[in-house]
């Protein structure tokens, strides 16, 4: 039994390298990625038994595609949201003159890294409780920085696996059910083929 962390599909603002609003929807390619993800989990063995999601639009839409393919009901939580970049949202990442992802300080109206890390820890507590309740694999659709912080601070890795510098859209990372979570698969997007593959243009976490 596992906790499976999934990054949402691509948005147009992802591709344009712009810090996103909570209501940013999936783009056309992101919707195709989400449908491919649904096909992957519909064919999974054992079948997942529970589907959780961030309540941000891009994660919610990705989870909806999985739900349509698997019949699972989505359970949303704000704990799974991306880091809040406050007044930086809507600005092009490459024009800021600094890296807000690595900045420990809270941006104006936003969330510091310390606060964000504490929230990710709460999110993992919640997912562990869901996994015990469900007694099976739990899927959680969330965001790039959430997954990266979870991997860096709460996981150990099978030989040869490392935390990637960037997580692909709709990539799948598989964690053991209890802390310290043993990672057996990281940043896997084998369900994406051809034009819907993540091309690395975007910035995970914005």
Phi, psi and omega in degrees: 000142189220163165253124185249115179265130186232128173280144179297167176288170184290142170249164177296327178287327171307305185297328180274359178061049179244137176296130195263153172277158178301330184265014178296122182273168172296146170277181182301316179292323177298322177295321177294321176299317181296321177296319178296323177297318177300318178299319180302313184280337174295331181263001184292145175224120001288159180288140174297152184246348181210144182233119178247160182205149161302153178268008173286149191302318184293325176285317180302317180292323176296315178297323180298324178293321176294317180299319180297326182276331187251342184082005180283146174274141182269132174248116185264151175209135174293345177299333183270005179295157172294161175304139180276113179266010171054233185288353176281344181296138183094353181262144176294129183304319188282356179258359188284332182083002175203169182259104181292338180292322182269350182287124181287338184284155174284128171293162180307123180074010186242203192242129175289162177296324179298316179294318180297315179299320179297322178292320177298321177298319176297320179299318178293322174303315180296317180294323176297319178296319177297318181297320178294319179296318185278333182056050178184186182291133178248126174265138179226113178271121185214216192228163187302314182289326177301314181294317181298315179295320177300315181294317184288326191249349187228009188228157165242164190235142168299156182305135177091349180261142179220166173287122181287155178294332182214138178260132182287153174298135185061019176290154186243130174234130187251122182247146170300160191287338184230156179287146352287126188292125177274122183271122180253346178209137182220135174054046182267124178232040182296344178284349181262132179226152173061228189292343182268358178296145175295124184262007176080009182289322188281176177244117180293127176106003180240000000 
